[in-house]
Amino acid sequence: MNRSTKILLTISLIALAIVSALTYLNLSTAPNSSAKSQANEIAKEKAGIVQPDYFGNYTRKKQYYAVGGLTKNDKYRYIIIDAKSGKTDTFNKNNAPVRQTIIDGVAQRYGAKKILHINLGIYKKKPTWEVTFQKSNGKIGYNLVDFKTGKSIQIINNI
């Protein structure tokens, strides 16, 4: 093989690796992106949410998608969608604590260094926040928090 053939082969292999990596990244995010866009459509149709600003994927015993946002009347509302059956539950925020208050409470109670995610779903037939956090020792914790009161329901700590 002459020098120009080796250079061409090297460039081709690098280009192939880059295209493969980009394709993999695109395909790996497609299911979540599709679920989010479908959930936003359901939120608009069934809950009147016209300005969604929250999407969550709650996975405990069952999987739920949740969308939160403003209605055309500027009321903040959440819709929780059962990922398997499509059944929906809608909740107005009203006097329930805001997400940031839930995050701050979990961080304070359990010494969380970093909040990994906060997702809304149904636990024991009630709307519930699932907050996943990392402590300063590197251990992971899960806290289920009542949507309406902000009180801790269940904690799994130091995993």
N, C-alpha and C positions, 0 to 999 in steps of 0.2 A: 504494500500500500504506500502510495506516495504521500507527501506532507499535506497537500491540499485536500486529498480524500479523507485523511484523518481529521483535519480541521472541520470539514463539512459534516462528517459523521458525529463529531463531538457536539457541534452546534445543533444538529438534528436531535440528538439524544437529550440535550438540555431543553430544547423547545418541547419535546414530547413529555418530559417530566413536568414542565410548567403547565402545559395544557391538561395533563392528567390530574395534577394537584388542584387546579381551578375547577375542573369538572367534578372531582370528588367533593370539594367544599360546597359547590352549588347543589349537588344532589343531596348532601347530608343536611342542608338547611331547608330544603324544599318541603318536607312534611310539616314542619313547624310553621313555615310561612303560609302554606295552604290552610292549615288549621286556623291560623290567626285570621286570614282573610274570610274564611267561611264563618268563623265565630263573629266577626265584625258585621257581616251581612245579617246573621240571625239576630244580633243585638239591635240592629237598625229596624228590622221587620217586627220583632216580637217585643222589644223593650223601648223602642223609640229613641235609642241612643244614636245621636247624630255626630257627636264629637268624641269618639273613643280615644282614651289616653292610657288605658291599662289593658293588658292581656296576660292571663295566667294559665298555666297548665298544672293542675292539681292532680297528683297521682298517689293515692293511698290504696285502699281496697278497690276503689273505683276511680276512673279517670274523668275529670271535669275540665272544661275550658271556661274561663270567666273573662268577661269584658266589662270594663267600667268606663263611664263617660257621661257627658252632659246630654240631656234631652233638648228638644227645641224650646222648652220652657225654662232652660237653664237649671234644671234639677239634676243632681248627680245620682246616678243609678248604676247598679250592677246587674248583670244577668249571668247565671251559672248554667252551663249546658252540659248535660250528661253525654260524654263522648261516644258511648255505645248506643243509647236509646234515642238521643236527641231531645229528651225531656228538658224543659227549661224552668228555672225559678228566677224571678226578678225581685230585687231588693232595692228600695230607695235608701240612700245613705242616711238621711234624716239626722238623728243624734248619735249615730254609731261613730266610733273613733276613726279618724282618717288613717290611711296606710302608714304615714310617717310616724304617727303616734304609736301604732302597733310595733313598728320597727324599733323605735326608741325604747319602748317598754321592754321588749325582748332583750335588746342590747344591755339595758341597765340590769334587768333581773338575772341574766346568765353570763354577764361579762363577755359578750360577743365582741370580737375584734372586727369581724366583717360579716355583714348580712349577705348570704349567697343568693337567696331569692325569697319572695313572698307570693304565695298563690292562694286564691280563693276557691273553695269547693264546699262540698257537703259532708259533714261528719255527724253521725247520729241524728240525721234529719234536720240539722241546723247549719246555717252558713258559717263557715269556719276558715280562718286564715291559717295557712301552713307556712311557718317561717323557718328557713334553714339558715344556720349561722355557723361561723367558725370561731372558736375561742383562741385566745393568745397561745395556748399550748398546742394548737394545730388540730385539736379534736373537733368533730362536727356535732351539732345538736339540731334537733327538730322540735319546734314548739307549736302546738295547735292552740289557737287563740280564738275565743268567741267573737264573732263579727260584730254583734250588737253591744257587748259590754267591754270588750278588750281584755277580759280575764283569761288567764292561762287555763286550758282544759287538760292538756297532756304534754309532758316533756319527755323527750328521749335525748339524753345528754351523753357526752364523752364517747362518741362512736369512733 
